[in-house]
Amino acid sequence: MTEENKDLELGDIITLDDENGEPLGDFEVLAMFDLNGKEYIALAEAVEDEESEEDEEDEEVDIFVFQVDGGEMVPLEEDEESTVYAKLNEVLEGIELIKEDK
């Protein structure tokens, strides 16, 4: 990952701002991965407590993927979305397997 994002780890909570600098909310880092020489980060809206987390296991969670470019998170290009989301599914399956083994 880039210098700025080297300290990020799975499960970290970060706050995203919109283009006007207004906070959008807190998001949890679900995955970080490289694909075709580019770095990506996958985020989901942060869960406030463990009870909410259990409730959300049954609900679908929106996942947002950004390309990390020079320390900035930028939206995906439309033509790369399917490839990036396919890779994300592989990464998330690997993370789930690791969790199950613990």
Secondary structure, DSSP 4 states (H G I P E B T S, - for coil): --GGGTT--TT-EEEEE-TTS-EEEEEEEEEEEEETTEEEEEEEEPPSSHHHHHHHTSS---EEEEEEETTEEEEPPGGGHHHHHHHHHHHHHHHHHHHHH-
